[in-house]
């Protein structure tokens, strides 16, 4: 399946107008070229005109709307081109958002600033969005190398190799995943610029979450996970730890699930 690219209403308008013009011309010109057409042939000409209109519509609308309606099956763009189009649209959306734009004005590196807003905004998300983020991150991290995984987890600038891996992973995920991923990113950024309350777990909740995690993973694996999230952990251990958190934490009862997702993000 290919990444879903949100449709634009202007795609429909342009395609409809153009296809109507072509279809009408086909209906008008065909009888003039052959004025003595038999009735059945005239009917065939009408059908041909209609088909020409539909095909023209499909070709002209070969952009976001086609991807939305048909999952890219009638698109002449490659999956990677549609993915890059989605990235560009997301950047445009962030630049148009007045709240996020104000936060970007003082920064010379908008990409790094957006990553920082996303990272800082996670702890301000509500429980439901936090769980959605865990699902998205679990799927994405499971499809990239340790280096690319660590880059995503740390929120650092990706190398060209990392970027290529991430794009390849996104292309292999189910339709709609990219849109969901970017929606979560947007919500994290908005939460940070709006300075929504931080939902930090209490000490009692953290203490209670430890035994629940050990019961799920076993004591040794739980200790390895905590070590993997420490400051000096290698990329390999950090990546494994975050994959484990995103996969296991949502399966625990509340409040343990969200406590772990907030503390280890």
Residue pairs with C-beta under 8 A, 6 or more apart in sequence:
1 71
1 173
1 174
1 175
2 67
2 71
2 72
2 75
2 79
2 82
2 171
2 175
3 67
3 79
3 82
3 83
3 86
3 170
3 171
3 173
3 175
3 177
3 178
3 179
4 67
4 68
4 71
4 86
4 175
4 176
4 178
4 179
5 64
5 67
5 68
5 82
5 85
5 86
5 89
6 64
6 68
6 89
6 179
7 64
7 65
7 67
7 68
7 69
8 63
8 64
8 65
11 61
11 63
11 64
11 65
11 66
12 61
12 65
14 60
14 61
15 56
15 57
15 58
15 60
15 61
15 65
16 57
18 56
18 57
18 60
19 53
19 54
19 56
19 57
19 60
20 53
22 52
22 53
22 56
23 49
23 50
23 52
23 53
23 56
24 49
26 45
26 48
26 49
26 52
26 53
27 45
27 46
27 49
30 45
30 48
30 49
31 37
31 42
31 45
34 41
37 45
58 66
58 74
62 74
62 75
62 76
62 77
64 85
64 89
66 72
66 74
66 75
67 75
67 82
71 175
72 79
72 82
75 82
77 85
79 171
80 167
80 171
83 167
83 170
83 171
83 178
86 178
86 179
86 182
90 182
90 185
90 186
93 186
94 100
94 101
94 104
94 114
94 186
94 189
95 101
95 104
97 186
97 190
99 190
99 193
99 194
100 114
100 117
100 189
100 190
100 193
102 193
103 113
103 117
103 192
103 193
104 110
104 113
104 114
107 113
111 157
112 157
114 185
114 189
115 155
115 156
115 157
116 155
117 188
117 189
117 192
117 193
118 155
118 185
118 188
118 189
118 192
119 155
119 188
119 265
120 192
121 187
121 188
121 189
121 190
121 191
121 192
121 193
122 130
122 133
122 188
122 191
122 262
122 265
123 198
123 199
123 200
123 262
123 265
124 188
124 191
124 192
124 195
124 196
124 197
124 198
124 199
125 133
125 187
125 188
125 191
125 199
126 199
127 199
127 254
127 258
129 184
129 187
130 258
130 261
130 262
131 250
131 257
131 258
131 261
132 180
132 184
133 184
133 188
133 261
134 245
134 246
134 249
134 250
134 261
135 246
135 250
136 177
136 180
136 181
136 184
137 152
137 242
137 246
138 243
138 246
138 247
139 173
139 177
140 152
140 166
140 169
140 170
140 173
140 181
141 149
141 152
141 153
141 239
141 242
141 243
141 246
142 243
143 168
143 169
143 172
143 173
144 152
144 162
144 165
144 166
144 169
145 165
146 235
146 236
146 239
147 159
147 161
147 162
147 235
148 158
148 161
148 162
148 165
148 166
149 235
149 239
149 242
149 243
150 235
150 236
150 238
150 239
151 157
151 158
151 159
151 162
152 158
152 166
153 238
153 239
153 242
154 238
158 166
170 177
170 178
170 181
199 258
199 262
200 262
201 209
201 255
201 258
201 259
201 262
201 263
205 255
205 256
205 259
206 259
206 263
208 255
208 256
208 259
209 252
209 255
209 256
209 259
209 260
209 263
210 222
212 252
212 253
212 256
213 222
213 225
213 248
213 249
213 252
213 256
213 260
214 222
216 222
216 248
216 251
216 252
217 225
217 244
217 248
221 244
224 237
224 241
225 241
225 244
225 245
226 241
227 233
227 237
227 241
228 237
228 238
228 240
228 241
228 242
228 244
229 238
229 241
229 242
229 245
229 264
233 241
241 264
242 264
245 260
245 261
245 264
246 261
249 256
249 257
249 260
249 261
249 264
250 257
250 261
251 257
252 260
